[in-house]
Amino acid sequence: MEFMTLKRIFKQLFNIALLSCLSFTTMAQVVLVDGYVRAMPATVPNTAAYLTLENHGDATRLVAVEAPFVKEAQLHTLIEENGMIKMRQVAGFDIDSHASLVLSESGNHIMLMGLRSPLEVDSSVALTLKFADGTEQQIQLPVKKQANTGDAEQHHHHHHH
């Protein structure tokens, strides 16, 4: 009698484990490969997140980002207008099937506006990526200083228009 009960419990646990693995694989079609949030001086209210996502499933679209440590997170692109590089908010970024989305300092990125408090270098922050199909994905990104200050200073001192 006890053996049958034990067997039934193990069977249930196995099924639960199997189901959780299956639902995890469908959720993990878009995978965070690399990324970081740039640390800024305490006086600067905004920063940006840069990351690389790989899509191992059907084509999708990143449509929003939520970040509890800022007042607002926006998807941005850089465009050239009359010889000037300007930043523009966009509605989303398409990620083709089996392709990558690269958000970098010299192009598309996530603008993080209205920091609630300065970010500590080497800490990490949580963001929620929201996709057009209604799925969401939690990610953790480290906070880092930019790689080479001179180049990035010229590049990223853009202002809102």
Secondary structure, DSSP 8 states (H G I E B T S, - for coil): -HHHHHHHHHHHHHHHHHHHHHHHHHHTTEEEEEEEEE---TT--EEEEEEEEEE-SS-EEEEEEE-TTEEEEEEEEEEEETTEEEEEE-S-EEE-TT-EEEE-TTS-EEEEEEESS---TT-EEEEEEEETTS-EEEEEEEEE--S-HHHHHHHH-----
